Amino acid sequence: MSLSQLETSHRPDVPLASPPRKQAGPYRPVSVAIYMHDLSPGGVERQCLLLAKALKARGAAVTLVLHRLRGELQPLLPEGVPVVDLESSRTLRDIGRLRRYLLDRRPDILLANVDCNNVAASLATILAGTSTRLVICQHNPLTPTYYALVNWKYRLIPTLYRLVGFRVDRAVAVSDGIASELVKRAGLPPRKVTTISNAVIGEDFAARAGMQVLHPWFRSGAPPVFVSVGRLVEMKDHSFLLQAFALFRQKRPGRVMILGVGPLREELEQLAVTLGVAEDVTFLGYVQNPLPYMRLAAGFVLSSRAEGFGNVLVEAMGCGTPVISTDCPHGPAEILDHGQYGVLVRQREPELLAQAMEQVLDRRALWPAAMLKARAAAFTVEACAENYLQLFEELMVAEAPAA
């Protein structure tokens, strides 16, 4: 099957404030192929789209290479960034098609994202034998607990990394905790591992956050609303949030608004009925721009059992909203500086989460909006893109990888 390259044709995006990099002497833009699974509404997918746009604005020749061109985030494809659809039925089939892409296009950098796609990219690069530098980005924990929540097959990932790690030029971790696991569990040399926090706050963030939401729960005088954003899967543990909210509702009025899609929606809706809080819980499904809901919330809650980073925490803080998060591996504690910028609670203890929800309402002054927004500003798209470009430049002057 031949590769099909599809030029995106969307409304022009507002250019980033930072200009493209200026190089001394003759300059050939670095060519970067960003390989990812698809455009489903997840944090990794949004991160890749933001990074692609920012790298292009800084002079890089960026191409998105997708396992399948599908998903709700297709309208967010950056203007002018070409898309290659591998049209694969399984990730395993990506290997041969990605190899052909590397032999045909020969990008300077192949930036792969997430577990199985990272392994596929490593094998494709080995088989292609080109001088393309391979950078893998690890967004998820490499722990047995995480694999038990997702798929037992993912337990093989650290072993596979050990087998293909010789061809990985650099592994990017989205948090220091992930970086430590890449060394200890995946056996990658520390010199090959670097931490680059996710791109979250872009120049259009304030405009997107300021958009109007016409939901009756946000009317003046209505009970306070706690918002949660995430896929409805076991790892996000919305059942924990509902159990805590039921305890909270025994003491005071309030509501919970959950944004996201996933296989557990019916189960969670039934749990809300069983707990007696169904009238005060709403599931909004996929929302393309969740920022206004975060802005209007009394508090934002992340109830996950595992997070590589936790983009939604940064987004909520960027809106000036107090945040509560489980102290799960690895990102939340790093983002919140171990509780300085939000409330961290132990997992699977609903009483503690219910108390944290009360604390956010009663002691709102502990988390001034200006302080939260300043903390969120540490995780900008600009900083992320600059860190990646610096990494790419270092790899370009290094010795070419062995075929």
GIHUUR-V991809 format. One record per helix or strand of 2 or more residues. SS is the DSSP state (hx for helix, st for strand). FROM is the first residue (numbers start at 0). TO is the last residue. If there is no record, write none. Layout:
ss=SS from=FROM to=TO
ss=SS from=FROM to=TO
This chain:
ss=st from=3 to=5
ss=st from=30 to=35
ss=hx from=42 to=56
ss=st from=60 to=65
ss=hx from=71 to=75
ss=st from=81 to=84
ss=hx from=90 to=104
ss=st from=108 to=112
ss=hx from=114 to=127
ss=st from=132 to=137
ss=hx from=143 to=149
ss=hx from=151 to=166
ss=st from=169 to=172
ss=hx from=175 to=183
ss=hx from=189 to=191
ss=st from=192 to=194
ss=hx from=204 to=208
ss=hx from=215 to=217
ss=st from=224 to=228
ss=hx from=233 to=235
ss=hx from=237 to=248
ss=st from=254 to=258
ss=hx from=264 to=274
ss=hx from=277 to=279
ss=st from=280 to=284
ss=hx from=290 to=295
ss=st from=298 to=301
ss=hx from=310 to=317
ss=st from=322 to=325
ss=hx from=330 to=334
ss=hx from=336 to=338
ss=st from=342 to=344
ss=hx from=349 to=361
ss=hx from=363 to=365
ss=hx from=368 to=375
ss=hx from=380 to=396
